[in-house]
Amino acid sequence: MRALVTFASAREASRCSRLLEESGIAISVTAVPEDISAECGIALFVKEEDRTACENIIAENRIRATMHERI
């Protein structure tokens, strides 16, 4: 299972990507799947075991993002 993170803007996605990588969290950049509506077309996949750390980074940095469950 992986977590998919979508963003309100490309700037938010870029900022989150940088912060996660600096924290040692592996990410995979992808387009937002068609079944999810989002304001920004960029999404990040995060391993399930990194989900809590990712959520903490998002909250601490006030990044406008939404987490989705993905297989």
mmJSON file of the N, C-alpha and C atoms, coordinates in Angstrom:
{"data_MODEL":{"atom_site":{
"group_PDB":["ATOM","ATOM","ATOM","ATOM","ATOM","ATOM","ATOM","ATOM","ATOM","ATOM","ATOM","ATOM","ATOM","ATOM","ATOM","ATOM","ATOM","ATOM","ATOM","ATOM","ATOM","ATOM","ATOM","ATOM","ATOM","ATOM","ATOM","ATOM","ATOM","ATOM","ATOM","ATOM","ATOM","ATOM","ATOM","ATOM","ATOM","ATOM","ATOM","ATOM","ATOM","ATOM","ATOM","ATOM","ATOM","ATOM","ATOM","ATOM","ATOM","ATOM","ATOM","ATOM","ATOM","ATOM","ATOM","ATOM","ATOM","ATOM","ATOM","ATOM","ATOM","ATOM","ATOM","ATOM","ATOM","ATOM","ATOM","ATOM","ATOM","ATOM","ATOM","ATOM","ATOM","ATOM","ATOM","ATOM","ATOM","ATOM","ATOM","ATOM","ATOM","ATOM","ATOM","ATOM","ATOM","ATOM","ATOM","ATOM","ATOM","ATOM","ATOM","ATOM","ATOM","ATOM","ATOM","ATOM","ATOM","ATOM","ATOM","ATOM","ATOM","ATOM","ATOM","ATOM","ATOM","ATOM","ATOM","ATOM","ATOM","ATOM","ATOM","ATOM","ATOM","ATOM","ATOM","ATOM","ATOM","ATOM","ATOM","ATOM","ATOM","ATOM","ATOM","ATOM","ATOM","ATOM","ATOM","ATOM","ATOM","ATOM","ATOM","ATOM","ATOM","ATOM","ATOM","ATOM","ATOM","ATOM","ATOM","ATOM","ATOM","ATOM","ATOM","ATOM","ATOM","ATOM","ATOM","ATOM","ATOM","ATOM","ATOM","ATOM","ATOM","ATOM","ATOM","ATOM","ATOM","ATOM","ATOM","ATOM","ATOM","ATOM","ATOM","ATOM","ATOM","ATOM","ATOM","ATOM","ATOM","ATOM","ATOM","ATOM","ATOM","ATOM","ATOM","ATOM","ATOM","ATOM","ATOM","ATOM","ATOM","ATOM","ATOM","ATOM","ATOM","ATOM","ATOM","ATOM","ATOM","ATOM","ATOM","ATOM","ATOM","ATOM","ATOM","ATOM","ATOM","ATOM","ATOM","ATOM","ATOM","ATOM","ATOM","ATOM","ATOM","ATOM","ATOM","ATOM","ATOM","ATOM","ATOM","ATOM","ATOM"],
"id":[1,2,3,4,5,6,7,8,9,10,11,12,13,14,15,16,17,18,19,20,21,22,23,24,25,26,27,28,29,30,31,32,33,34,35,36,37,38,39,40,41,42,43,44,45,46,47,48,49,50,51,52,53,54,55,56,57,58,59,60,61,62,63,64,65,66,67,68,69,70,71,72,73,74,75,76,77,78,79,80,81,82,83,84,85,86,87,88,89,90,91,92,93,94,95,96,97,98,99,100,101,102,103,104,105,106,107,108,109,110,111,112,113,114,115,116,117,118,119,120,121,122,123,124,125,126,127,128,129,130,131,132,133,134,135,136,137,138,139,140,141,142,143,144,145,146,147,148,149,150,151,152,153,154,155,156,157,158,159,160,161,162,163,164,165,166,167,168,169,170,171,172,173,174,175,176,177,178,179,180,181,182,183,184,185,186,187,188,189,190,191,192,193,194,195,196,197,198,199,200,201,202,203,204,205,206,207,208,209,210,211,212,213],
"type_symbol":["N","C","C","N","C","C","N","C","C","N","C","C","N","C","C","N","C","C","N","C","C","N","C","C","N","C","C","N","C","C","N","C","C","N","C","C","N","C","C","N","C","C","N","C","C","N","C","C","N","C","C","N","C","C","N","C","C","N","C","C","N","C","C","N","C","C","N","C","C","N","C","C","N","C","C","N","C","C","N","C","C","N","C","C","N","C","C","N","C","C","N","C","C","N","C","C","N","C","C","N","C","C","N","C","C","N","C","C","N","C","C","N","C","C","N","C","C","N","C","C","N","C","C","N","C","C","N","C","C","N","C","C","N","C","C","N","C","C","N","C","C","N","C","C","N","C","C","N","C","C","N","C","C","N","C","C","N","C","C","N","C","C","N","C","C","N","C","C","N","C","C","N","C","C","N","C","C","N","C","C","N","C","C","N","C","C","N","C","C","N","C","C","N","C","C","N","C","C","N","C","C","N","C","C","N","C","C","N","C","C","N","C","C"],
"label_atom_id":["N","CA","C","N","CA","C","N","CA","C","N","CA","C","N","CA","C","N","CA","C","N","CA","C","N","CA","C","N","CA","C","N","CA","C","N","CA","C","N","CA","C","N","CA","C","N","CA","C","N","CA","C","N","CA","C","N","CA","C","N","CA","C","N","CA","C","N","CA","C","N","CA","C","N","CA","C","N","CA","C","N","CA","C","N","CA","C","N","CA","C","N","CA","C","N","CA","C","N","CA","C","N","CA","C","N","CA","C","N","CA","C","N","CA","C","N","CA","C","N","CA","C","N","CA","C","N","CA","C","N","CA","C","N","CA","C","N","CA","C","N","CA","C","N","CA","C","N","CA","C","N","CA","C","N","CA","C","N","CA","C","N","CA","C","N","CA","C","N","CA","C","N","CA","C","N","CA","C","N","CA","C","N","CA","C","N","CA","C","N","CA","C","N","CA","C","N","CA","C","N","CA","C","N","CA","C","N","CA","C","N","CA","C","N","CA","C","N","CA","C","N","CA","C","N","CA","C","N","CA","C","N","CA","C","N","CA","C","N","CA","C","N","CA","C","N","CA","C"],
"label_alt_id":[null,null,null,null,null,null,null,null,null,null,null,null,null,null,null,null,null,null,null,null,null,null,null,null,null,null,null,null,null,null,null,null,null,null,null,null,null,null,null,null,null,null,null,null,null,null,null,null,null,null,null,null,null,null,null,null,null,null,null,null,null,null,null,null,null,null,null,null,null,null,null,null,null,null,null,null,null,null,null,null,null,null,null,null,null,null,null,null,null,null,null,null,null,null,null,null,null,null,null,null,null,null,null,null,null,null,null,null,null,null,null,null,null,null,null,null,null,null,null,null,null,null,null,null,null,null,null,null,null,null,null,null,null,null,null,null,null,null,null,null,null,null,null,null,null,null,null,null,null,null,null,null,null,null,null,null,null,null,null,null,null,null,null,null,null,null,null,null,null,null,null,null,null,null,null,null,null,null,null,null,null,null,null,null,null,null,null,null,null,null,null,null,null,null,null,null,null,null,null,null,null,null,null,null,null,null,null,null,null,null,null,null,null],
"label_comp_id":["MET","MET","MET","ARG","ARG","ARG","ALA","ALA","ALA","LEU","LEU","LEU","VAL","VAL","VAL","THR","THR","THR","PHE","PHE","PHE","ALA","ALA","ALA","SER","SER","SER","ALA","ALA","ALA","ARG","ARG","ARG","GLU","GLU","GLU","ALA","ALA","ALA","SER","SER","SER","ARG","ARG","ARG","CYS","CYS","CYS","SER","SER","SER","ARG","ARG","ARG","LEU","LEU","LEU","LEU","LEU","LEU","GLU","GLU","GLU","GLU","GLU","GLU","SER","SER","SER","GLY","GLY","GLY","ILE","ILE","ILE","ALA","ALA","ALA","ILE","ILE","ILE","SER","SER","SER","VAL","VAL","VAL","THR","THR","THR","ALA","ALA","ALA","VAL","VAL","VAL","PRO","PRO","PRO","GLU","GLU","GLU","ASP","ASP","ASP","ILE","ILE","ILE","SER","SER","SER","ALA","ALA","ALA","GLU","GLU","GLU","CYS","CYS","CYS","GLY","GLY","GLY","ILE","ILE","ILE","ALA","ALA","ALA","LEU","LEU","LEU","PHE","PHE","PHE","VAL","VAL","VAL","LYS","LYS","LYS","GLU","GLU","GLU","GLU","GLU","GLU","ASP","ASP","ASP","ARG","ARG","ARG","THR","THR","THR","ALA","ALA","ALA","CYS","CYS","CYS","GLU","GLU","GLU","ASN","ASN","ASN","ILE","ILE","ILE","ILE","ILE","ILE","ALA","ALA","ALA","GLU","GLU","GLU","ASN","ASN","ASN","ARG","ARG","ARG","ILE","ILE","ILE","ARG","ARG","ARG","ALA","ALA","ALA","THR","THR","THR","MET","MET","MET","HIS","HIS","HIS","GLU","GLU","GLU","ARG","ARG","ARG","ILE","ILE","ILE"],
"label_asym_id":["A","A","A","A","A","A","A","A","A","A","A","A","A","A","A","A","A","A","A","A","A","A","A","A","A","A","A","A","A","A","A","A","A","A","A","A","A","A","A","A","A","A","A","A","A","A","A","A","A","A","A","A","A","A","A","A","A","A","A","A","A","A","A","A","A","A","A","A","A","A","A","A","A","A","A","A","A","A","A","A","A","A","A","A","A","A","A","A","A","A","A","A","A","A","A","A","A","A","A","A","A","A","A","A","A","A","A","A","A","A","A","A","A","A","A","A","A","A","A","A","A","A","A","A","A","A","A","A","A","A","A","A","A","A","A","A","A","A","A","A","A","A","A","A","A","A","A","A","A","A","A","A","A","A","A","A","A","A","A","A","A","A","A","A","A","A","A","A","A","A","A","A","A","A","A","A","A","A","A","A","A","A","A","A","A","A","A","A","A","A","A","A","A","A","A","A","A","A","A","A","A","A","A","A","A","A","A","A","A","A","A","A","A"],
"label_entity_id":["1","1","1","1","1","1","1","1","1","1","1","1","1","1","1","1","1","1","1","1","1","1","1","1","1","1","1","1","1","1","1","1","1","1","1","1","1","1","1","1","1","1","1","1","1","1","1","1","1","1","1","1","1","1","1","1","1","1","1","1","1","1","1","1","1","1","1","1","1","1","1","1","1","1","1","1","1","1","1","1","1","1","1","1","1","1","1","1","1","1","1","1","1","1","1","1","1","1","1","1","1","1","1","1","1","1","1","1","1","1","1","1","1","1","1","1","1","1","1","1","1","1","1","1","1","1","1","1","1","1","1","1","1","1","1","1","1","1","1","1","1","1","1","1","1","1","1","1","1","1","1","1","1","1","1","1","1","1","1","1","1","1","1","1","1","1","1","1","1","1","1","1","1","1","1","1","1","1","1","1","1","1","1","1","1","1","1","1","1","1","1","1","1","1","1","1","1","1","1","1","1","1","1","1","1","1","1","1","1","1","1","1","1"],
"label_seq_id":[1,1,1,2,2,2,3,3,3,4,4,4,5,5,5,6,6,6,7,7,7,8,8,8,9,9,9,10,10,10,11,11,11,12,12,12,13,13,13,14,14,14,15,15,15,16,16,16,17,17,17,18,18,18,19,19,19,20,20,20,21,21,21,22,22,22,23,23,23,24,24,24,25,25,25,26,26,26,27,27,27,28,28,28,29,29,29,30,30,30,31,31,31,32,32,32,33,33,33,34,34,34,35,35,35,36,36,36,37,37,37,38,38,38,39,39,39,40,40,40,41,41,41,42,42,42,43,43,43,44,44,44,45,45,45,46,46,46,47,47,47,48,48,48,49,49,49,50,50,50,51,51,51,52,52,52,53,53,53,54,54,54,55,55,55,56,56,56,57,57,57,58,58,58,59,59,59,60,60,60,61,61,61,62,62,62,63,63,63,64,64,64,65,65,65,66,66,66,67,67,67,68,68,68,69,69,69,70,70,70,71,71,71],
"pdbx_PDB_ins_code":[null,null,null,null,null,null,null,null,null,null,null,null,null,null,null,null,null,null,null,null,null,null,null,null,null,null,null,null,null,null,null,null,null,null,null,null,null,null,null,null,null,null,null,null,null,null,null,null,null,null,null,null,null,null,null,null,null,null,null,null,null,null,null,null,null,null,null,null,null,null,null,null,null,null,null,null,null,null,null,null,null,null,null,null,null,null,null,null,null,null,null,null,null,null,null,null,null,null,null,null,null,null,null,null,null,null,null,null,null,null,null,null,null,null,null,null,null,null,null,null,null,null,null,null,null,null,null,null,null,null,null,null,null,null,null,null,null,null,null,null,null,null,null,null,null,null,null,null,null,null,null,null,null,null,null,null,null,null,null,null,null,null,null,null,null,null,null,null,null,null,null,null,null,null,null,null,null,null,null,null,null,null,null,null,null,null,null,null,null,null,null,null,null,null,null,null,null,null,null,null,null,null,null,null,null,null,null,null,null,null,null,null,null],
"Cartn_x":[0.842,0.0,0.89,0.47,1.186,0.206,0.733,-0.074,0.198,-0.852,-0.747,-1.063,-0.179,-0.367,-0.658,-1.795,-2.134,-2.052,-1.935,-1.652,-2.57,-2.666,-3.473,-2.771,-1.432,-0.688,0.629,1.194,2.492,3.578,3.449,4.425,4.419,3.217,3.096,3.707,3.463,4.006,5.531,6.085,7.534,8.155,7.547,8.051,8.002,6.897,6.755,7.763,7.922,8.878,10.277,10.676,12.006,12.141,11.142,11.19,11.225,10.45,10.438,11.785,12.34,13.642,14.732,14.694,15.673,15.555,14.357,14.125,14.434,14.867,15.212,14.036,12.896,11.709,11.715,11.646,11.626,10.258,10.268,9.024,9.091,7.929,7.824,6.832,7.277,6.421,5.581,4.297,3.389,2.314,1.572,0.415,-0.745,-1.621,-2.794,-3.679,-4.046,-4.922,-6.261,-6.859,-8.108,-9.252,-9.225,-10.331,-10.263,-9.224,-9.073,-9.05,-9.903,-9.864,-8.934,-8.129,-7.197,-6.938,-6.562,-6.265,-4.943,-4.051,-2.717,-2.602,-1.914,-1.782,-0.643,0.101,1.259,0.898,1.319,1.1,2.385,2.481,3.633,3.158,3.859,3.638,4.639,4.171,5.007,4.726,5.759,5.566,4.706,3.883,2.977,3.733,4.91,5.673,6.202,6.196,6.632,5.461,4.253,3.054,2.998,3.205,3.112,4.151,5.378,6.43,6.054,5.498,5.065,3.95,2.973,1.878,2.404,3.38,3.964,4.663,5.423,6.123,5.12,4.055,3.014,2.379,2.044,1.403,2.347,3.585,4.558,4.854,4.776,5.112,3.883,2.719,1.443,1.269,1.575,1.421,-0.014,-0.64,-2.019,-1.965,-2.254,-2.157,-3.231,-3.524,-4.489,-3.862,-4.035,-3.511,-4.614,-4.238,-5.16,-4.507,-5.299,-4.802,-4.711,-3.614,-3.436,-2.761,-3.061,-2.442,-1.161],
"Cartn_y":[-1.174,0.0,1.241,2.239,3.513,4.645,5.754,6.949,7.869,8.43,9.395,10.765,11.711,13.059,13.993,14.687,15.678,17.066,18.064,19.421,20.454,21.591,22.702,23.46,23.34,24.059,23.341,23.648,23.076,23.555,24.771,25.308,24.488,24.152,23.327,21.947,21.371,20.055,20.085,21.113,21.248,21.423,22.264,22.508,21.23,20.51,19.27,18.234,18.114,17.177,17.43,18.68,19.054,18.71,19.064,18.804,17.309,16.533,15.079,14.463,14.856,14.33,14.73,15.96,16.405,15.617,15.085,14.291,12.813,12.467,11.074,10.197,10.805,10.053,9.903,8.651,8.375,8.73,9.435,9.819,9.434,9.382,9.168,10.198,11.047,12.085,11.469,11.806,11.272,12.302,12.06,12.903,12.473,13.402,13.071,12.133,10.977,10.037,10.677,10.217,10.79,10.684,9.662,9.469,10.404,11.206,12.169,13.562,14.411,15.793,16.588,17.411,18.239,19.511,20.534,21.798,21.741,20.888,20.765,19.392,19.271,17.997,17.131,17.601,16.868,16.172,14.925,14.159,13.425,13.011,12.243,10.934,9.87,8.599,8.51,8.049,7.856,6.456,5.738,4.411,4.52,3.518,3.522,3.703,3.107,3.224,4.648,5.483,6.873,7.846,7.311,8.162,9.122,8.62,9.475,10.586,10.255,11.27,12.3,11.841,12.741,13.66,13.1,13.909,14.956,14.587,15.534,16.689,16.372,17.406,18.34,17.774,18.58,19.526,18.992,19.818,20.89,20.506,21.451,22.615,22.342,23.363,23.989,23.648,24.21,24.089,22.913,22.638,22.186,22.763,22.384,21.12,19.994,18.698,17.758,16.73,15.711,14.337,13.441,12.078,11.151,10.24,9.248,7.875,6.84,5.461,4.924,4.275,3.646,2.301,1.394,0.068,0.1],
"Cartn_z":[0.0,0.0,0.0,-0.741,-0.776,-0.523,-0.091,0.085,-1.097,-1.625,-2.71,-2.124,-2.341,-1.809,-2.978,-2.901,-3.923,-3.303,-4.145,-3.673,-4.298,-3.619,-4.111,-5.234,-5.295,-6.332,-6.622,-7.768,-8.134,-7.172,-6.691,-5.737,-4.443,-3.954,-2.751,-2.995,-4.158,-4.494,-4.522,-5.124,-5.207,-3.827,-3.024,-1.669,-0.826,-0.906,-0.141,-0.617,-1.906,-2.472,-1.923,-1.92,-1.411,0.075,0.865,2.306,2.622,1.892,2.119,1.761,0.627,0.217,1.209,1.707,2.7,4.003,4.267,5.473,5.26,4.056,3.759,3.383,3.077,2.681,1.163,0.712,-0.723,-1.294,-2.407,-3.075,-4.543,-5.133,-6.57,-7.087,-8.004,-8.572,-9.688,-9.701,-10.703,-11.023,-12.079,-12.389,-11.496,-11.187,-10.383,-11.202,-10.632,-11.349,-11.701,-12.781,-13.277,-12.274,-11.404,-10.462,-9.254,-9.177,-8.083,-8.683,-8.185,-8.669,-7.764,-8.345,-7.588,-8.376,-7.675,-8.336,-9.087,-8.632,-9.215,-9.856,-10.941,-11.628,-11.13,-10.123,-9.611,-8.305,-8.184,-6.953,-6.595,-5.349,-4.868,-4.275,-4.59,-3.909,-2.774,-1.609,-0.431,0.093,0.507,1.081,2.329,2.557,3.705,5.019,5.14,6.384,6.619,5.571,5.702,5.816,5.825,5.808,7.0,8.21,9.398,9.358,8.987,8.883,7.825,6.726,5.652,6.148,6.837,7.373,8.351,9.157,10.111,9.399,8.365,7.592,6.927,6.369,5.73,6.747,7.921,8.957,9.494,9.804,10.368,9.425,8.13,7.139,6.485,7.013,6.548,5.037,4.535,3.107,2.855,1.864,1.513,0.659,1.327,0.659,1.196,0.408,0.803,0.576,1.556,1.449,0.943,0.054,-0.496,-0.384,-0.133,-0.098,-1.524,-1.829,-3.147,-2.984,-3.885,-3.872,-4.669],
"occupancy":[1.0,1.0,1.0,1.0,1.0,1.0,1.0,1.0,1.0,1.0,1.0,1.0,1.0,1.0,1.0,1.0,1.0,1.0,1.0,1.0,1.0,1.0,1.0,1.0,1.0,1.0,1.0,1.0,1.0,1.0,1.0,1.0,1.0,1.0,1.0,1.0,1.0,1.0,1.0,1.0,1.0,1.0,1.0,1.0,1.0,1.0,1.0,1.0,1.0,1.0,1.0,1.0,1.0,1.0,1.0,1.0,1.0,1.0,1.0,1.0,1.0,1.0,1.0,1.0,1.0,1.0,1.0,1.0,1.0,1.0,1.0,1.0,1.0,1.0,1.0,1.0,1.0,1.0,1.0,1.0,1.0,1.0,1.0,1.0,1.0,1.0,1.0,1.0,1.0,1.0,1.0,1.0,1.0,1.0,1.0,1.0,1.0,1.0,1.0,1.0,1.0,1.0,1.0,1.0,1.0,1.0,1.0,1.0,1.0,1.0,1.0,1.0,1.0,1.0,1.0,1.0,1.0,1.0,1.0,1.0,1.0,1.0,1.0,1.0,1.0,1.0,1.0,1.0,1.0,1.0,1.0,1.0,1.0,1.0,1.0,1.0,1.0,1.0,1.0,1.0,1.0,1.0,1.0,1.0,1.0,1.0,1.0,1.0,1.0,1.0,1.0,1.0,1.0,1.0,1.0,1.0,1.0,1.0,1.0,1.0,1.0,1.0,1.0,1.0,1.0,1.0,1.0,1.0,1.0,1.0,1.0,1.0,1.0,1.0,1.0,1.0,1.0,1.0,1.0,1.0,1.0,1.0,1.0,1.0,1.0,1.0,1.0,1.0,1.0,1.0,1.0,1.0,1.0,1.0,1.0,1.0,1.0,1.0,1.0,1.0,1.0,1.0,1.0,1.0,1.0,1.0,1.0,1.0,1.0,1.0,1.0,1.0,1.0],
"B_iso_or_equiv":[0.0,0.0,0.0,0.0,0.0,0.0,0.0,0.0,0.0,0.0,0.0,0.0,0.0,0.0,0.0,0.0,0.0,0.0,0.0,0.0,0.0,0.0,0.0,0.0,0.0,0.0,0.0,0.0,0.0,0.0,0.0,0.0,0.0,0.0,0.0,0.0,0.0,0.0,0.0,0.0,0.0,0.0,0.0,0.0,0.0,0.0,0.0,0.0,0.0,0.0,0.0,0.0,0.0,0.0,0.0,0.0,0.0,0.0,0.0,0.0,0.0,0.0,0.0,0.0,0.0,0.0,0.0,0.0,0.0,0.0,0.0,0.0,0.0,0.0,0.0,0.0,0.0,0.0,0.0,0.0,0.0,0.0,0.0,0.0,0.0,0.0,0.0,0.0,0.0,0.0,0.0,0.0,0.0,0.0,0.0,0.0,0.0,0.0,0.0,0.0,0.0,0.0,0.0,0.0,0.0,0.0,0.0,0.0,0.0,0.0,0.0,0.0,0.0,0.0,0.0,0.0,0.0,0.0,0.0,0.0,0.0,0.0,0.0,0.0,0.0,0.0,0.0,0.0,0.0,0.0,0.0,0.0,0.0,0.0,0.0,0.0,0.0,0.0,0.0,0.0,0.0,0.0,0.0,0.0,0.0,0.0,0.0,0.0,0.0,0.0,0.0,0.0,0.0,0.0,0.0,0.0,0.0,0.0,0.0,0.0,0.0,0.0,0.0,0.0,0.0,0.0,0.0,0.0,0.0,0.0,0.0,0.0,0.0,0.0,0.0,0.0,0.0,0.0,0.0,0.0,0.0,0.0,0.0,0.0,0.0,0.0,0.0,0.0,0.0,0.0,0.0,0.0,0.0,0.0,0.0,0.0,0.0,0.0,0.0,0.0,0.0,0.0,0.0,0.0,0.0,0.0,0.0,0.0,0.0,0.0,0.0,0.0,0.0],
"pdbx_formal_charge":[null,null,null,null,null,null,null,null,null,null,null,null,null,null,null,null,null,null,null,null,null,null,null,null,null,null,null,null,null,null,null,null,null,null,null,null,null,null,null,null,null,null,null,null,null,null,null,null,null,null,null,null,null,null,null,null,null,null,null,null,null,null,null,null,null,null,null,null,null,null,null,null,null,null,null,null,null,null,null,null,null,null,null,null,null,null,null,null,null,null,null,null,null,null,null,null,null,null,null,null,null,null,null,null,null,null,null,null,null,null,null,null,null,null,null,null,null,null,null,null,null,null,null,null,null,null,null,null,null,null,null,null,null,null,null,null,null,null,null,null,null,null,null,null,null,null,null,null,null,null,null,null,null,null,null,null,null,null,null,null,null,null,null,null,null,null,null,null,null,null,null,null,null,null,null,null,null,null,null,null,null,null,null,null,null,null,null,null,null,null,null,null,null,null,null,null,null,null,null,null,null,null,null,null,null,null,null,null,null,null,null,null,null],
"auth_seq_id":[1,1,1,2,2,2,3,3,3,4,4,4,5,5,5,6,6,6,7,7,7,8,8,8,9,9,9,10,10,10,11,11,11,12,12,12,13,13,13,14,14,14,15,15,15,16,16,16,17,17,17,18,18,18,19,19,19,20,20,20,21,21,21,22,22,22,23,23,23,24,24,24,25,25,25,26,26,26,27,27,27,28,28,28,29,29,29,30,30,30,31,31,31,32,32,32,33,33,33,34,34,34,35,35,35,36,36,36,37,37,37,38,38,38,39,39,39,40,40,40,41,41,41,42,42,42,43,43,43,44,44,44,45,45,45,46,46,46,47,47,47,48,48,48,49,49,49,50,50,50,51,51,51,52,52,52,53,53,53,54,54,54,55,55,55,56,56,56,57,57,57,58,58,58,59,59,59,60,60,60,61,61,61,62,62,62,63,63,63,64,64,64,65,65,65,66,66,66,67,67,67,68,68,68,69,69,69,70,70,70,71,71,71],
"auth_comp_id":["MET","MET","MET","ARG","ARG","ARG","ALA","ALA","ALA","LEU","LEU","LEU","VAL","VAL","VAL","THR","THR","THR","PHE","PHE","PHE","ALA","ALA","ALA","SER","SER","SER","ALA","ALA","ALA","ARG","ARG","ARG","GLU","GLU","GLU","ALA","ALA","ALA","SER","SER","SER","ARG","ARG","ARG","CYS","CYS","CYS","SER","SER","SER","ARG","ARG","ARG","LEU","LEU","LEU","LEU","LEU","LEU","GLU","GLU","GLU","GLU","GLU","GLU","SER","SER","SER","GLY","GLY","GLY","ILE","ILE","ILE","ALA","ALA","ALA","ILE","ILE","ILE","SER","SER","SER","VAL","VAL","VAL","THR","THR","THR","ALA","ALA","ALA","VAL","VAL","VAL","PRO","PRO","PRO","GLU","GLU","GLU","ASP","ASP","ASP","ILE","ILE","ILE","SER","SER","SER","ALA","ALA","ALA","GLU","GLU","GLU","CYS","CYS","CYS","GLY","GLY","GLY","ILE","ILE","ILE","ALA","ALA","ALA","LEU","LEU","LEU","PHE","PHE","PHE","VAL","VAL","VAL","LYS","LYS","LYS","GLU","GLU","GLU","GLU","GLU","GLU","ASP","ASP","ASP","ARG","ARG","ARG","THR","THR","THR","ALA","ALA","ALA","CYS","CYS","CYS","GLU","GLU","GLU","ASN","ASN","ASN","ILE","ILE","ILE","ILE","ILE","ILE","ALA","ALA","ALA","GLU","GLU","GLU","ASN","ASN","ASN","ARG","ARG","ARG","ILE","ILE","ILE","ARG","ARG","ARG","ALA","ALA","ALA","THR","THR","THR","MET","MET","MET","HIS","HIS","HIS","GLU","GLU","GLU","ARG","ARG","ARG","ILE","ILE","ILE"],
"auth_asym_id":["A","A","A","A","A","A","A","A","A","A","A","A","A","A","A","A","A","A","A","A","A","A","A","A","A","A","A","A","A","A","A","A","A","A","A","A","A","A","A","A","A","A","A","A","A","A","A","A","A","A","A","A","A","A","A","A","A","A","A","A","A","A","A","A","A","A","A","A","A","A","A","A","A","A","A","A","A","A","A","A","A","A","A","A","A","A","A","A","A","A","A","A","A","A","A","A","A","A","A","A","A","A","A","A","A","A","A","A","A","A","A","A","A","A","A","A","A","A","A","A","A","A","A","A","A","A","A","A","A","A","A","A","A","A","A","A","A","A","A","A","A","A","A","A","A","A","A","A","A","A","A","A","A","A","A","A","A","A","A","A","A","A","A","A","A","A","A","A","A","A","A","A","A","A","A","A","A","A","A","A","A","A","A","A","A","A","A","A","A","A","A","A","A","A","A","A","A","A","A","A","A","A","A","A","A","A","A","A","A","A","A","A","A"],
"auth_atom_id":["N","CA","C","N","CA","C","N","CA","C","N","CA","C","N","CA","C","N","CA","C","N","CA","C","N","CA","C","N","CA","C","N","CA","C","N","CA","C","N","CA","C","N","CA","C","N","CA","C","N","CA","C","N","CA","C","N","CA","C","N","CA","C","N","CA","C","N","CA","C","N","CA","C","N","CA","C","N","CA","C","N","CA","C","N","CA","C","N","CA","C","N","CA","C","N","CA","C","N","CA","C","N","CA","C","N","CA","C","N","CA","C","N","CA","C","N","CA","C","N","CA","C","N","CA","C","N","CA","C","N","CA","C","N","CA","C","N","CA","C","N","CA","C","N","CA","C","N","CA","C","N","CA","C","N","CA","C","N","CA","C","N","CA","C","N","CA","C","N","CA","C","N","CA","C","N","CA","C","N","CA","C","N","CA","C","N","CA","C","N","CA","C","N","CA","C","N","CA","C","N","CA","C","N","CA","C","N","CA","C","N","CA","C","N","CA","C","N","CA","C","N","CA","C","N","CA","C","N","CA","C","N","CA","C","N","CA","C","N","CA","C","N","CA","C","N","CA","C"],
"pdbx_PDB_model_num":[1,1,1,1,1,1,1,1,1,1,1,1,1,1,1,1,1,1,1,1,1,1,1,1,1,1,1,1,1,1,1,1,1,1,1,1,1,1,1,1,1,1,1,1,1,1,1,1,1,1,1,1,1,1,1,1,1,1,1,1,1,1,1,1,1,1,1,1,1,1,1,1,1,1,1,1,1,1,1,1,1,1,1,1,1,1,1,1,1,1,1,1,1,1,1,1,1,1,1,1,1,1,1,1,1,1,1,1,1,1,1,1,1,1,1,1,1,1,1,1,1,1,1,1,1,1,1,1,1,1,1,1,1,1,1,1,1,1,1,1,1,1,1,1,1,1,1,1,1,1,1,1,1,1,1,1,1,1,1,1,1,1,1,1,1,1,1,1,1,1,1,1,1,1,1,1,1,1,1,1,1,1,1,1,1,1,1,1,1,1,1,1,1,1,1,1,1,1,1,1,1,1,1,1,1,1,1,1,1,1,1,1,1]
}}}
